[in-house]
Amino acid sequence: MSTETVTTLTPRALRDRRDVRRARGAATTPAARVRLILAHIGIYVAALIFISPLIYAFFSALKPNAEMFSMPPTLVGSELRWSNFVDVFAYGPFVTYIVNSFIVAILGTLVVLVVSTTAGYAFGRLRWKGRDAVFVLFLATLMVPAEVLVIPMFQVMQWFDWVDTYQALVLPFAFGAFGTFLMRQFFRGIPYELEEAARVDGAGPVRTFLQIILPLSKSAVAVLAVFTFLTFWNSYLWPLIVTVDYNAHGTLPVGLASFAGLTGTRWDLQMAAAIISMIPTTLLVIILQKHLVKGIAMAGLGGR
């Protein structure tokens, strides 16, 4: 480094550079290298422990049915039967279950995103009388178990004549407080100066929300979208109750439960069906992984 470059640096910049050099030097010591290696080993072991049930489930789906409960247990069977994943679709309307799950999960996610973002903006950015009291009451609904609401919601679906319809599968759980709370916390972390500048330029609340607040909240919206999609995709109790014709409106969790009865003792096909049902949600999490990490890290840190 030249003398001219050093003289142009501020004392704080020089101190920061010395700290970086000191940290790099500490990381090259034998003790630091050992700690780093042990930390990586611990992470890999923990990851293996968490992923091992999925690995076992995948290879179990490739086993012959007679070897599913063989003793001693084996990871890989005597042969790899990839045909199990094809035979799944020959037992019951499995394609219909997949299509219905996609319809319910996508529609439910879209409705929740619209409701949660607009309600979160109203509670977090707009000022109106009684806002905080209403928000506390709204947040208190999180303490009510979903099982308690099943009977009243089913009665409401009967009044609207929505039993065994997509509306009944989507709308009852589309107005929860979790998404509103998540978006409110994120919105409150956005600087108010941006909103004031937009107001000076003549933008109203709706335009400010659509053109300023939402574009800055992509990570939080991605987190809410993934959580909501997973909730609708894995929902079992409510679709089981509100669906009458499972062959027409049954979703994957309900289909998997009835699939066991259809296949009898074909546990290999049951496991293959479970693996197939995990593919969409796994791909969704992988695709949105960057936004998930950023959104979870930032959503709960804002607020004024």
Secondary structure, 3 states (H helix, E strand, C coil): CCHHHHHHCCHHHHHHHHHHHHHHHHHCCHHHHHHHHHHHHHHHHHHHHHHHHHHHHHHHCCCCHHHCCCCCCCCCCCCCCCHHHHHHHHCCCHHHHHHHHHHHHHHHHHHHHHHHHHHHHHHHCCCCCCHHHHHHHHHHHHHCCHHHHHHHHHHHHHHCCCCCCHHHHHHHHCCCHHHHHHHHHHHCCCCHHHHHHHHHCCCCHHHHHHHHHCHHHHHHHHHHHHHHHHHHHHCCHHHHHHCCCHHHHCCHHHHHHHHHHHHCCCHHHHHHHHHHHHHHHHHHHHHCHHHHHHHHHHHCCCCC
